[in-house]
Amino acid sequence: IDMILKKLLELTYERMYRVMCNANSLQVSQAQFADLDTKLEIVCQTLGVKKPKLYVSVTNEFGGMAINAMTMGVEEPFIVIYAGLLERMSEEEIFAILAHEVGHIHNQHLLYTMAARTLLMLMATLLGRTPVGGLINTIGIPIQIALLMWYHKAELSCDRTAVLVTQNPRVVMGALMKLAGGTLKGDANLDAFIKQAKAFEKSYEEDFLDKFYTLLLASQSSHPFPVWRISEILKWTED
């Protein structure tokens, strides 16, 4: 099944994104974004991973501005990091972002992560627009929930990878804070955001309605909330 799935993804979703990256992004090398290329080299050597291709893009696949990064590809992984993210992050935080993305390769997440992305995309778009697709979508809710749980746990694993590579949890948490609400002015305060994350965790544990709405919202997102991710880093590093 893995072999069939790899070939299917290689010819569909993965191939589409490779074309998009080469057509709409800049490929990182020593001739272009040399500092970023050096950071990637260090991360890959640290984790013992073959260096993947890295692209810098301004717009995502829908043509909108993006502040994010992602890793794709099964046999030949590649990373896309968006310019909006680079502009907001410090040098150390960029290093943490790259460590997180290479973590997906190191932890062998990509086959099932890409399969999950493809299935979720089909359920949300092509299949969901037909009567039969609507029925499949409804029946497939448990599958979607399971895939999202996989997504979330994979992201938490890679946050830990970033902590191990950087040896500085605050750098990783600082990057997550900026993903939540970072601005070019840089007025965000990490200690205040950690306090917010702890208050969120307390409310989640003690208030039924807060827990219900949190889980409802989380079920519609491919990534865990940044406050959750910070809470998990704190638990992991403080235990």
N, CA, C and O of each residue as an XYZ file, in Angstrom:
956
protein
N       0.836     -1.206      0.000
C       0.000      0.000      0.000
C       0.870      1.255      0.000
O       0.575      2.228     -0.694
N       1.944      1.219      0.786
C       2.845      2.376      0.831
C       3.424      2.685     -0.545
O       3.514      3.849     -0.936
N       3.821      1.638     -1.284
C       4.402      1.846     -2.612
C       3.393      2.473     -3.563
O       3.728      3.380     -4.325
N       2.164      1.991     -3.515
C       1.108      2.537     -4.374
C       0.828      3.987     -3.999
O       0.696      4.853     -4.865
N       0.739      4.237     -2.694
C       0.458      5.588     -2.215
C       1.566      6.556     -2.605
O       1.292      7.680     -3.027
N       2.817      6.126     -2.465
C       3.954      6.971     -2.856
C       3.869      7.354     -4.323
O       4.030      8.522     -4.676
N       3.613      6.366     -5.183
C       3.553      6.636     -6.622
C       2.370      7.542     -6.951
O       2.495      8.443     -7.781
N       1.236      7.317     -6.317
C       0.059      8.150     -6.566
C       0.325      9.600     -6.188
O      -0.004     10.515     -6.943
N       0.921      9.808     -5.014
C       1.223     11.166     -4.568
C       2.268     11.823     -5.453
O       2.184     13.015     -5.748
N       3.252     11.040     -5.874
C       4.313     11.566     -6.730
C       3.751     12.111     -8.037
O       4.246     13.108     -8.562
N       2.722     11.461     -8.560
C       2.152     11.851     -9.850
C       1.057     12.905     -9.734
O       0.674     13.497    -10.743
N       0.542     13.156     -8.524
C      -0.583     14.087     -8.379
C      -0.203     15.294     -7.524
O       0.399     16.249     -8.016
N      -0.552     15.244     -6.265
C      -0.393     16.387     -5.353
C       1.054     16.882     -5.295
O       1.315     18.081     -5.396
N       1.987     15.941     -5.132
C       3.398     16.323     -5.015
C       3.903     16.955     -6.305
O       4.604     17.966     -6.263
N       3.558     16.375     -7.446
C       4.014     16.918     -8.731
C       3.458     18.325     -8.961
O       4.160     19.206     -9.457
N       2.201     18.522     -8.599
C       1.587     19.844     -8.758
C       2.363     20.899     -7.974
O       2.630     21.985     -8.489
N       2.727     20.580     -6.720
C       3.447     21.543     -5.897
C       4.870     21.762     -6.376
O       5.398     22.866     -6.245
N       5.499     20.739     -6.927
C       6.844     20.930     -7.484
C       6.811     21.925     -8.641
O       7.662     22.808     -8.749
N       5.805     21.759     -9.506
C       5.646     22.689    -10.628
C       5.417     24.104    -10.112
O       6.017     25.060    -10.603
N       4.530     24.229     -9.103
C       4.228     25.549     -8.561
C       5.469     26.201     -7.962
O       5.705     27.391     -8.173
N       6.270     25.431     -7.212
C       7.462     25.990     -6.570
C       8.474     26.470     -7.602
O       9.052     27.547     -7.458
N       8.687     25.669     -8.642
C       9.654     26.057     -9.668
C       9.168     27.231    -10.511
O       9.972     27.985    -11.059
N       7.849     27.382    -10.610
C       7.290     28.454    -11.438
C       7.055     29.743    -10.671
O       7.041     30.821    -11.266
N       6.869     29.648     -9.339
C       6.383     30.807     -8.589
C       7.207     31.095     -7.340
O       6.749     31.825     -6.460
N       8.419     30.534     -7.243
C       9.248     30.708     -6.050
C      10.711     30.832     -6.456
O      11.077     30.621     -7.612
N      11.532     31.177     -5.479
C      12.981     31.236     -5.704
C      13.627     30.053     -4.995
O      13.369     29.813     -3.815
N      14.470     29.312     -5.718
C      15.151     28.170     -5.101
C      16.389     28.650     -4.358
O      17.215     29.375     -4.913
N      16.511     28.248     -3.120
C      17.617     28.673     -2.261
C      18.890     27.923     -2.633
O      18.869     26.717     -2.878
N      19.998     28.660     -2.670
C      21.310     28.079     -2.936
C      22.360     29.048     -2.405
O      22.016     30.079     -1.827
N      23.626     28.727     -2.593
C      24.688     29.641     -2.180
C      24.712     30.885     -3.059
O      25.308     31.894     -2.682
N      24.074     30.827     -4.222
C      23.988     31.989     -5.095
C      22.767     32.843     -4.789
O      22.668     33.972     -5.271
N      21.850     32.329     -4.007
C      20.572     32.999     -3.732
C      20.108     32.623     -2.328
O      19.860     31.447     -2.062
N      19.987     33.587     -1.430
C      19.673     33.332     -0.025
C      20.736     32.421      0.602
O      20.417     31.400      1.212
N      22.000     32.811      0.440
C      23.109     31.963      0.893
C      23.041     31.676      2.393
O      23.344     30.563      2.824
N      22.645     32.673      3.192
C      22.584     32.471      4.639
C      21.529     31.430      5.002
O      21.738     30.611      5.898
N      20.406     31.465      4.309
C      19.340     30.494      4.528
C      19.810     29.092      4.130
O      19.490     28.105      4.793
N      20.570     29.024      3.040
C      21.109     27.750      2.576
C      22.077     27.165      3.605
O      22.082     25.958      3.844
N      22.889     28.020      4.205
C      23.836     27.565      5.229
C      23.108     27.064      6.471
O      23.494     26.048      7.048
N      22.059     27.770      6.885
C      21.257     27.332      8.035
C      20.665     25.954      7.779
O      20.691     25.088      8.653
N      20.129     25.754      6.572
C      19.538     24.463      6.230
C      20.593     23.362      6.273
O      20.321     22.255      6.736
N      21.778     23.661      5.796
C      22.870     22.684      5.806
C      23.214     22.255      7.233
O      23.426     21.072      7.498
N      23.268     23.224      8.144
C      23.589     22.927      9.544
C      22.508     22.058     10.179
O      22.810     21.091     10.877
N      21.239     22.410      9.930
C      20.120     21.634     10.481
C      20.169     20.197      9.972
O      19.992     19.257     10.747
N      20.408     20.025      8.669
C      20.420     18.683      8.083
C      21.581     17.849      8.614
O      21.428     16.652      8.856
N      22.726     18.470      8.793
C      23.864     17.749      9.369
C      23.579     17.340     10.812
O      23.947     16.246     11.241
N      22.922     18.225     11.552
C      22.595     17.931     12.951
C      21.652     16.740     13.062
O      21.816     15.899     13.946
N      20.664     16.662     12.170
C      19.661     15.601     12.225
C      20.024     14.381     11.375
O      19.321     13.371     11.406
N      21.113     14.474     10.621
C      21.513     13.349      9.781
C      20.561     13.109      8.633
O      20.250     11.965      8.299
N      20.092     14.204      8.021
C      19.110     14.127      6.941
C      19.728     14.666      5.653
O      20.443     15.668      5.676
N      19.455     14.009      4.546
C      19.907     14.521      3.250
C      19.260     15.883      2.988
O      18.058     16.061      3.184
N      20.062     16.822      2.550
C      19.581     18.196      2.363
C      18.509     18.274      1.266
O      18.777     17.920      0.118
N      17.301     18.735      1.609
C      16.246     18.864      0.598
C      16.363     20.199     -0.135
O      17.103     21.088      0.286
N      15.630     20.326     -1.226
C      15.529     21.615     -1.896
C      14.699     22.547     -1.006
O      13.781     22.113     -0.310
N      15.042     23.826     -1.046
C      14.336     24.838     -0.258
C      13.932     25.977     -1.178
O      14.747     26.466     -1.960
N      12.684     26.398     -1.089
C      12.161     27.485     -1.909
C      11.647     28.612     -1.020
O      11.138     28.369      0.074
N      11.784     29.841     -1.499
C      11.185     31.010     -0.851
C      10.101     31.542     -1.772
O      10.342     31.789     -2.954
N       8.899     31.718     -1.218
C       7.767     32.187     -2.011
C       7.054     33.321     -1.282
O       7.099     33.406     -0.055
N       6.405     34.179     -2.035
C       5.616     35.268     -1.455
C       4.162     34.837     -1.304
O       3.537     35.100     -0.276
N       3.620     34.171     -2.332
C       2.206     33.794     -2.318
C       2.050     32.287     -2.195
O       2.903     31.518     -2.639
N       0.931     31.876     -1.577
C       0.662     30.449     -1.446
C      -0.026     29.916     -2.698
O      -0.132     30.617     -3.705
N      -0.495     28.662     -2.627
C      -1.085     28.023     -3.798
C      -2.386     28.670     -4.237
O      -2.842     28.449     -5.359
N      -2.993     29.473     -3.358
C      -4.238     30.150     -3.702
C      -4.007     31.595     -4.145
O      -4.960     32.329     -4.409
N      -2.749     31.995     -4.224
C      -2.412     33.347     -4.655
C      -2.450     34.383     -3.559
O      -2.310     35.575     -3.830
N      -2.636     33.952     -2.319
C      -2.691     34.887     -1.193
C      -1.357     34.981     -0.474
O      -0.478     34.137     -0.654
N      -1.216     36.022      0.345
C      -0.010     36.186      1.148
C       0.023     35.119      2.232
O      -1.004     34.791      2.826
N       1.210     34.583      2.485
C       1.327     33.511      3.474
C       2.431     33.821      4.474
O       3.460     34.395      4.118
N       2.212     33.440      5.726
C       3.239     33.530      6.773
C       3.340     32.135      7.359
O       2.732     31.826      8.384
N       4.115     31.303      6.694
C       4.121     29.889      7.059
C       5.318     29.208      6.408
O       6.100     29.843      5.702
N       5.448     27.922      6.652
C       6.434     27.080      5.974
C       5.846     25.685      5.902
O       5.013     25.327      6.734
N       6.255     24.894      4.933
C       5.737     23.533      4.826
C       6.747     22.654      4.123
O       7.597     23.129      3.369
N       6.637     21.353      4.387
C       7.520     20.362      3.783
C       6.668     19.353      3.034
O       5.659     18.876      3.553
N       7.076     19.027      1.810
C       6.333     18.082      0.970
C       7.302     17.156      0.273
O       8.518     17.325      0.357
N       6.743     16.165     -0.422
C       7.572     15.210     -1.150
C       7.835     13.973     -0.302
O       8.034     14.073      0.908
N       7.835     12.827     -0.931
C       8.064     11.577     -0.212
C       9.465     11.051     -0.491
O      10.276     10.931      0.427
N       9.755     10.736     -1.747
C      11.084     10.244     -2.097
C      12.111     11.369     -2.111
O      13.250     11.179     -1.684
N      11.715     12.535     -2.599
C      12.606     13.699     -2.665
C      11.901     14.888     -2.006
O      11.266     15.688     -2.693
N      12.007     15.006     -0.700
C      11.312     16.086      0.010
C      11.821     17.466     -0.394
O      12.971     17.623     -0.804
N      10.946     18.462     -0.272
C      11.346     19.843     -0.481
C      10.559     20.718      0.492
O       9.462     20.369      0.928
N      11.152     21.860      0.817
C      10.580     22.773      1.815
C      10.238     24.095      1.139
O      10.989     24.589      0.298
N       9.104     24.654      1.514
C       8.721     26.001      1.077
C       8.611     26.880      2.313
O       7.909     26.538      3.265
N       9.297     27.999      2.297
C       9.184     28.966      3.391
C       8.762     30.302      2.782
O       9.328     30.741      1.780
N       7.779     30.936      3.384
C       7.204     32.140      2.783
C       7.915     33.396      3.278
O       8.347     33.488      4.427
N       8.018     34.364      2.357
C       8.766     35.588      2.637
C       8.216     36.324      3.854
O       8.979     36.906      4.624
N       6.895     36.301      4.030
C       6.288     36.970      5.183
C       6.791     36.418      6.495
O       6.912     37.149      7.478
N       7.087     35.125      6.515
C       7.631     34.494      7.715
C       9.074     34.940      7.947
O       9.448     35.297      9.064
N       9.871     34.918      6.896
C      11.273     35.324      7.008
C      11.412     36.763      7.507
O      12.321     37.079      8.274
N      10.512     37.618      7.069
C      10.587     39.035      7.446
C      10.289     39.267      8.918
O      10.737     40.257      9.495
N       9.531     38.358      9.530
C       9.115     38.543     10.924
C      10.007     37.829     11.933
O       9.988     38.157     13.119
N      10.775     36.868     11.476
C      11.540     36.035     12.397
C      12.970     36.545     12.584
O      13.563     37.128     11.676
N      13.510     36.310     13.790
C      14.926     36.580     14.033
C      15.747     35.470     13.374
O      15.187     34.477     12.907
N      17.064     35.635     13.334
C      17.923     34.618     12.747
C      17.772     33.281     13.480
O      17.710     32.228     12.846
N      17.712     33.326     14.811
C      17.561     32.102     15.604
C      16.206     31.442     15.352
O      16.107     30.216     15.306
N      15.159     32.263     15.189
C      13.820     31.713     14.951
C      13.721     31.077     13.574
O      13.032     30.072     13.406
N      14.403     31.652     12.586
C      14.438     31.038     11.246
C      15.103     29.669     11.329
O      14.652     28.711     10.700
N      16.168     29.586     12.103
C      16.860     28.320     12.327
C      15.898     27.300     12.938
O      15.902     26.131     12.553
N      15.067     27.748     13.898
C      14.085     26.860     14.534
C      13.020     26.407     13.538
O      12.614     25.245     13.552
N      12.569     27.309     12.681
C      11.573     26.956     11.661
C      12.122     25.884     10.730
O      11.433     24.914     10.417
N      13.367     26.061     10.287
C      13.980     25.071      9.403
C      14.135     23.728     10.119
O      13.918     22.673      9.523
N      14.512     23.773     11.405
C      14.645     22.540     12.180
C      13.305     21.818     12.284
O      13.243     20.593     12.190
N      12.238     22.584     12.479
C      10.890     21.997     12.543
C      10.554     21.311     11.217
O      10.069     20.180     11.209
N      10.809     21.989     10.106
C      10.449     21.422      8.797
C      11.290     20.200      8.461
O      10.760     19.207      7.964
N      12.588     20.256      8.722
C      13.437     19.088      8.478
C      13.042     17.953      9.429
O      13.235     16.778      9.120
N      12.490     18.318     10.585
C      11.987     17.314     11.519
C      10.933     16.415     10.893
O      10.859     15.232     11.225
N      10.117     16.952      9.995
C       9.116     16.129      9.315
C       9.786     15.045      8.466
O       9.292     13.921      8.366
N      10.927     15.407      7.856
C      11.674     14.423      7.061
C      12.318     13.393      7.989
O      12.218     12.188      7.762
N      12.978     13.884      9.033
C      13.669     13.009      9.982
C      12.708     12.027     10.655
O      13.045     10.861     10.858
N      11.518     12.503     10.996
C      10.530     11.670     11.686
C       9.663     10.841     10.740
O       8.747     10.140     11.171
N       9.968     10.933      9.440
C       9.271     10.132      8.426
C       7.759     10.376      8.437
O       6.961      9.439      8.386
N       7.391     11.649      8.505
C       5.977     12.020      8.514
C       5.389     12.164      7.108
O       4.169     12.133      6.950
N       6.229     12.321      6.095
C       5.747     12.915      4.855
C       4.763     12.060      4.064
O       3.837     12.599      3.458
N       4.938     10.755      4.056
C       4.017      9.922      3.285
C       2.591     10.095      3.777
O       1.690     10.364      2.983
N       2.374      9.943      5.081
C       1.019     10.004      5.611
C       0.530     11.437      5.767
O      -0.671     11.700      5.692
N       1.458     12.358      5.984
C       1.055     13.765      6.039
C       0.521     14.214      4.687
O      -0.519     14.867      4.607
N       1.250     13.855      3.605
C       0.797     14.245      2.270
C      -0.474     13.514      1.872
O      -1.333     14.084      1.198
N      -0.603     12.256      2.284
C      -1.841     11.523      2.014
C      -3.009     12.189      2.733
O      -4.102     12.308      2.179
N      -2.773     12.621      3.966
C      -3.816     13.293      4.732
C      -4.203     14.611      4.075
O      -5.387     14.919      3.944
N      -3.205     15.389      3.663
C      -3.497     16.665      2.998
C      -4.320     16.448      1.742
O      -5.286     17.169      1.490
N      -3.932     15.445      0.950
C      -4.640     15.186     -0.302
C      -6.084     14.785     -0.039
O      -7.002     15.291     -0.684
N      -6.281     13.878      0.904
C      -7.634     13.418      1.211
C      -8.497     14.539      1.768
O      -9.657     14.685      1.381
N      -7.935     15.335      2.680
C      -8.694     16.442      3.252
C      -9.054     17.471      2.186
O     -10.153     18.027      2.193
N      -8.108     17.723      1.260
C      -8.373     18.673      0.182
C      -9.492     18.157     -0.717
O     -10.375     18.923     -1.103
N      -9.467     16.872     -1.052
C     -10.512     16.296     -1.890
C     -11.869     16.325     -1.205
O     -12.881     16.635     -1.833
N     -11.890     16.008      0.065
C     -13.152     16.023      0.810
C     -13.729     17.429      0.897
O     -14.946     17.615      0.861
N     -12.836     18.426      1.013
C     -13.296     19.803      1.192
C     -13.674     20.470     -0.123
O     -14.434     21.438     -0.124
N     -13.152     19.966     -1.253
C     -13.370     20.651     -2.530
C     -14.126     19.777     -3.510
O     -15.346     19.884     -3.628
N     -13.413     18.917     -4.210
C     -14.017     18.164     -5.310
C     -15.150     17.258     -4.840
O     -16.248     17.302     -5.394
N     -14.895     16.442     -3.830
C     -15.920     15.501     -3.381
C     -17.099     16.200     -2.726
O     -18.246     15.777     -2.867
N     -16.801     17.276     -2.009
C     -17.842     17.960     -1.265
C     -18.849     18.678     -2.132
O     -19.894     19.100     -1.638
N     -18.560     18.832     -3.423
C     -19.450     19.576     -4.319
C     -20.472     18.686     -5.016
O     -21.292     19.182     -5.788
N     -20.438     17.405     -4.764
C     -21.381     16.485     -5.380
C     -22.227     15.827     -4.291
O     -21.788     15.731     -3.145
N     -23.459     15.363     -4.641
C     -24.295     14.683     -3.642
C     -23.605     13.459     -3.044
O     -23.630     13.248     -1.831
N     -22.984     12.653     -3.919
C     -22.276     11.474     -3.423
C     -21.082     11.903     -2.568
O     -20.785     11.310     -1.531
N     -20.413     12.952     -3.041
C     -19.278     13.464     -2.283
C     -19.683     13.970     -0.918
O     -18.961     13.787      0.063
N     -20.864     14.622     -0.855
C     -21.357     15.106      0.429
C     -21.609     13.963      1.394
O     -21.335     14.074      2.589
N     -22.144     12.842      0.857
C     -22.382     11.665      1.694
C     -21.065     11.070      2.179
O     -20.927     10.715      3.350
N     -20.082     10.963      1.248
C     -18.763     10.431      1.613
C     -18.114     11.318      2.663
O     -17.478     10.849      3.607
N     -18.300     12.625      2.460
C     -17.726     13.582      3.411
C     -18.291     13.361      4.810
O     -17.561     13.386      5.800
N     -19.611     13.142      4.876
C     -20.259     12.923      6.174
C     -19.791     11.626      6.815
O     -19.456     11.586      7.999
N     -19.773     10.561      6.009
C     -19.321      9.267      6.513
C     -17.850      9.343      6.929
O     -17.411      8.671      7.862
N     -17.107     10.181      6.209
C     -15.664     10.262      6.438
C     -15.246     11.171      7.575
O     -14.051     11.387      7.773
N     -16.207     11.716      8.339
C     -15.853     12.613      9.442
C     -14.889     11.955     10.430
O     -13.909     12.592     10.815
N     -15.121     10.703     10.861
C     -14.151     10.067     11.775
C     -12.748      9.971     11.166
O     -11.745     10.116     11.864
N     -12.697      9.721      9.837
C     -11.396      9.651      9.160
C     -10.720     11.012      9.195
O      -9.524     11.111      9.466
N     -11.495     12.068      8.920
C     -10.937     13.421      8.952
C     -10.408     13.760     10.344
O      -9.332     14.343     10.479
N     -11.166     13.395     11.375
C     -10.731     13.671     12.747
C      -9.431     12.931     13.055
O      -8.520     13.488     13.667
N      -9.356     11.658     12.620
C      -8.141     10.872     12.855
C      -6.947     11.483     12.134
O      -5.846     11.538     12.682
N      -7.168     11.946     10.892
C      -6.087     12.568     10.123
C      -5.619     13.865     10.778
O      -4.425     14.159     10.825
N      -6.578     14.630     11.280
C      -6.220     15.881     11.949
C      -5.449     15.611     13.234
O      -4.522     16.350     13.566
N      -5.821     14.567     13.956
C      -5.067     14.207     15.151
C      -3.631     13.839     14.782
O      -2.686     14.202     15.481
N      -3.484     13.116     13.676
C      -2.152     12.770     13.166
C      -1.367     14.051     12.843
O      -0.208     14.202     13.231
N      -2.028     14.965     12.122
C      -1.424     16.253     11.774
C      -0.904     16.955     13.028
O       0.256     17.361     13.097
N      -1.779     17.085     14.001
C      -1.450     17.841     15.209
C      -0.281     17.205     15.951
O       0.630     17.904     16.397
N      -0.306     15.883     16.083
C       0.768     15.218     16.820
C       2.083     15.270     16.054
O       3.153     15.347     16.659
N       2.011     15.227     14.727
C       3.221     15.362     13.922
C       3.844     16.744     14.133
O       5.064     16.873     14.231
N       2.996     17.777     14.201
C       3.514     19.127     14.428
C       4.169     19.252     15.797
O       5.214     19.890     15.928
N       3.567     18.652     16.811
C       4.139     18.697     18.157
C       5.483     17.976     18.198
O       6.411     18.426     18.871
N       5.590     16.859     17.480
C       6.859     16.135     17.411
C       7.952     17.000     16.799
O       9.098     16.975     17.247
N       7.592     17.760     15.781
C       8.591     18.594     15.107
C       8.931     19.845     15.913
O      10.031     20.382     15.781
N       8.009     20.313     16.740
C       8.351     21.375     17.689
C       9.447     20.874     18.636
O      10.382     21.605     18.962
N       9.317     19.624     19.067
C      10.335     19.037     19.949
C      11.669     18.893     19.208
O      12.735     19.123     19.778
N      11.590     18.513     17.943
C      12.808     18.419     17.131
C      13.505     19.768     17.076
O      14.728     19.847     17.198
N      12.724     20.833     16.890
C      13.298     22.182     16.835
C      13.956     22.563     18.155
O      15.004     23.208     18.169
N      13.334     22.160     19.272
C      13.926     22.430     20.587
C      15.262     21.700     20.726
O      16.233     22.267     21.227
N      15.310     20.448     20.283
C      16.538     19.667     20.378
C      17.652     20.265     19.521
O      18.810     20.291     19.937
N      17.306     20.742     18.336
C      18.323     21.302     17.431
C      18.818     22.655     17.925
O      20.021     22.916     17.930
N      17.897     23.509     18.338
C      18.288     24.862     18.773
C      18.824     24.882     20.193
O      19.577     25.781     20.568
N      18.427     23.869     20.999
C      18.796     23.823     22.419
C      18.286     25.045     23.181
O      18.879     25.469     24.173
N      17.168     25.605     22.691
C      16.620     26.808     23.320
C      15.101     26.840     23.126
O      14.631     27.295     22.084
N      14.329     26.369     24.104
C      12.867     26.361     23.962
C      12.277     27.746     23.709
O      11.268     27.867     23.014
N      12.888     28.787     24.259
C      12.336     30.132     24.099
C      12.403     30.595     22.637
O      11.538     31.344     22.182
N      13.414     30.154     21.918
C      13.503     30.503     20.497
C      12.344     29.875     19.732
O      11.711     30.531     18.905
N      12.070     28.612     20.009
C      10.964     27.920     19.330
C       9.634     28.562     19.720
O       8.780     28.789     18.863
N       9.456     28.852     21.003
C       8.211     29.485     21.446
C       8.070     30.894     20.874
O       6.960     31.338     20.582
N       9.188     31.594     20.713
C       9.146     32.922     20.101
C       8.658     32.862     18.661
O       7.900     33.725     18.219
N       9.099     31.834     17.926
C       8.639     31.661     16.551
C       7.137     31.363     16.516
O       6.420     31.889     15.665
N       6.663     30.524     17.436
C       5.233     30.204     17.503
C       4.401     31.426     17.861
O       3.300     31.609     17.342
N       4.933     32.267     18.752
C       4.241     33.497     19.118
C       4.041     34.383     17.888
O       2.976     34.974     17.709
N       5.063     34.470     17.047
C       4.961     35.320     15.853
C       4.022     34.710     14.825
O       3.394     35.436     14.055
N       3.919     33.390     14.804
C       2.934     32.762     13.925
C       1.516     33.086     14.371
O       0.596     33.148     13.556
N       1.349     33.292     15.682
C       0.029     33.618     16.222
C      -0.353     35.068     15.953
O      -1.513     35.360     15.665
N       0.619     35.985     16.046
C       0.284     37.396     15.880
C       1.482     38.309     15.743
O       1.467     39.445     16.217
N       2.513     37.812     15.097
C       3.725     38.628     14.951
C       3.552     39.758     13.955
O       2.838     39.617     12.962
N       4.207     40.879     14.220
C       4.178     42.021     13.307
C       5.607     42.428     12.973
O       6.553     42.031     13.653
N       5.751     43.211     11.933
C       7.071     43.684     11.537
C       7.666     44.624     12.581
O       8.886     44.767     12.665
N       6.812     45.263     13.373
C       7.294     46.173     14.415
C       7.960     45.424     15.566
O       8.815     45.978     16.257
N       7.574     44.177     15.771
C       8.211     43.372     16.794
C       7.850     43.762     18.214
O       8.705     43.718     19.099
N       6.588     44.146     18.456
C       6.169     44.559     19.803
C       5.691     43.393     20.674
O       5.356     43.607     21.839
N       5.651     42.184     20.149
C       5.155     41.041     20.911
C       6.118     40.688     22.044
O       7.330     40.869     21.929
N       5.552     40.182     23.136
C       6.337     39.845     24.322
C       6.134     38.366     24.651
O       5.015     37.937     24.933
N       7.214     37.591     24.614
C       7.104     36.148     24.794
C       6.589     35.775     26.181
O       5.747     34.885     26.300
N       7.074     36.434     27.227
C       6.620     36.101     28.576
C       5.122     36.340     28.732
O       4.424     35.575     29.398
N       4.641     37.410     28.109
C       3.196     37.683     28.160
C       2.418     36.596     27.410
O       1.334     36.197     27.836
N       2.975     36.122     26.298
C       2.282     35.091     25.527
C       2.321     33.746     26.251
O       1.362     32.979     26.180
N       3.411     33.458     26.939
C       3.478     32.237     27.751
C       2.423     32.282     28.857
O       1.771     31.280     29.149
N       2.264     33.453     29.464
C       1.229     33.637     30.489
C      -0.154     33.403     29.887
O      -1.008     32.770     30.509
N      -0.374     33.915     28.677
C      -1.641     33.704     27.972
C      -1.869     32.212     27.708
O      -2.983     31.714     27.871
N      -0.811     31.501     27.298
C      -0.920     30.067     27.016
C      -1.281     29.281     28.273
O      -2.084     28.350     28.215
N      -0.693     29.650     29.399
C      -0.997     28.957     30.661
C      -2.439     29.224     31.089
O      -3.112     28.326     31.593
N      -2.912     30.449     30.894
C      -4.289     30.780     31.235
C      -5.265     30.027     30.328
O      -6.316     29.569     30.776
N      -4.902     29.904     29.048
C      -5.732     29.158     28.098
C      -5.814     27.696     28.510
O      -6.894     27.106     28.486
N      -4.686     27.108     28.886
C      -4.649     25.704     29.302
C      -5.512     25.483     30.534
O      -6.230     24.487     30.627
N      -5.442     26.411     31.477
C      -6.228     26.300     32.710
C      -7.724     26.364     32.406
O      -8.512     25.583     32.940
N      -8.104     27.311     31.535
C      -9.510     27.457     31.163
C     -10.003     26.222     30.416
O     -11.131     25.773     30.618
N      -9.146     25.679     29.552
C      -9.496     24.480     28.788
C      -9.765     23.300     29.726
O     -10.695     22.524     29.504
N      -8.961     23.174     30.757
C      -9.092     22.055     31.679
C     -10.297     22.206     32.613
O     -10.878     21.207     33.036
N     -10.672     23.441     32.936
C     -11.675     23.662     33.979
C     -13.059     24.030     33.469
O     -14.042     23.853     34.188
N     -13.162     24.541     32.239
C     -14.442     25.029     31.737
C     -14.925     24.163     30.576
O     -14.262     24.089     29.542
N     -16.064     23.514     30.740
C     -16.569     22.595     29.722
C     -16.822     23.295     28.387
O     -16.445     22.780     27.334
N     -17.464     24.479     28.428
C     -17.772     25.180     27.174
C     -16.507     25.612     26.447
O     -16.437     25.518     25.222
N     -15.508     26.084     27.185
C     -14.244     26.458     26.554
C     -13.603     25.244     25.887
O     -13.070     25.341     24.781
N     -13.660     24.100     26.571
C     -13.096     22.872     25.995
C     -13.859     22.477     24.735
O     -13.256     22.105     23.728
N     -15.195     22.560     24.795
C     -16.017     22.185     23.648
C     -15.689     23.053     22.430
O     -15.458     22.533     21.338
N     -15.669     24.373     22.621
C     -15.408     25.272     21.487
C     -13.965     25.160     21.001
O     -13.703     25.299     19.806
N     -13.037     24.913     21.909
C     -11.644     24.733     21.502
C     -11.507     23.519     20.593
O     -10.863     23.593     19.547
N     -12.108     22.407     20.987
C     -12.038     21.187     20.186
C     -12.763     21.357     18.857
O     -12.316     20.845     17.830
N     -13.880     22.075     18.876
C     -14.625     22.331     17.639
C     -13.774     23.130     16.655
O     -13.698     22.793     15.473
N     -13.143     24.177     17.143
C     -12.298     25.010     16.278
C     -11.056     24.257     15.823
O     -10.642     24.371     14.669
N     -10.461     23.487     16.732
C      -9.247     22.737     16.399
C      -9.512     21.688     15.322
O      -8.626     21.366     14.530
N     -10.742     21.155     15.295
C     -11.082     20.116     14.313
C     -11.124     20.668     12.898
O     -11.176     19.903     11.935
N     -11.101     21.994     12.763
C     -11.133     22.621     11.445
C      -9.776     23.175     11.033
O      -9.658     23.828      9.996
N      -8.764     22.919     11.833
C      -7.435     23.458     11.554
C      -6.432     22.326     11.412
O      -6.462     21.361     12.176
N      -5.535     22.445     10.424
C      -4.535     21.397     10.206
C      -3.422     21.449     11.246
O      -2.691     20.472     11.412
N      -3.281     22.567     11.948
C      -2.230     22.716     12.951
C      -2.817     22.964     14.336
O      -3.885     23.566     14.455
N      -2.137     22.510     15.377
C      -2.579     22.855     16.732
C      -2.470     24.366     16.941
O      -1.649     25.025     16.303
N      -3.292     24.908     17.828
C      -3.198     26.331     18.143
C      -1.816     26.640     18.735
O      -1.267     25.825     19.477
N      -1.255     27.807     18.414
C       0.061     28.162     18.971
C       0.126     28.103     20.498
O       1.150     27.706     21.053
N      -0.957     28.494     21.186
C      -0.934     28.433     22.655
C      -0.831     26.986     23.141
O      -0.184     26.714     24.152
N      -1.463     26.070     22.427
C      -1.346     24.650     22.760
C       0.085     24.173     22.558
O       0.645     23.456     23.388
N       0.662     24.590     21.432
C       2.019     24.142     21.110
C       3.021     24.655     22.149
O       3.960     23.950     22.517
N       2.814     25.879     22.613
C       3.683     26.414     23.657
C       3.478     25.649     24.963
O       4.446     25.347     25.660
N       2.230     25.335     25.297
C       1.950     24.569     26.507
C       2.644     23.213     26.467
O       3.186     22.758     27.473
N       2.626     22.569     25.301
C       3.262     21.258     25.163
C       4.781     21.357     25.285
O       5.412     20.483     25.879
N       5.368     22.410     24.732
C       6.813     22.613     24.865
C       7.185     22.824     26.327
O       8.175     22.271     26.805
N       6.388     23.628     27.040
C       6.653     23.877     28.455
C       6.571     22.581     29.256
O       7.432     22.315     30.096
N       5.540     21.771     29.001
C       5.400     20.502     29.717
C       6.595     19.592     29.436
O       7.127     18.956     30.345
N       7.009     19.536     28.175
C       8.074     18.628     27.771
C       9.425     19.037     28.322
O      10.212     18.194     28.751
N       9.690     20.336     28.309
C      11.009     20.817     28.766
C      11.097     20.952     30.280
O      12.189     20.915     30.847
N       9.952     21.107     30.934
C       9.978     21.293     32.396
C       9.876     19.974     33.147
O      10.214     19.916     34.329
N       9.410     18.896     32.478
C       9.274     17.588     33.155
C      10.645     16.934     33.352
O      10.732     15.836     33.902
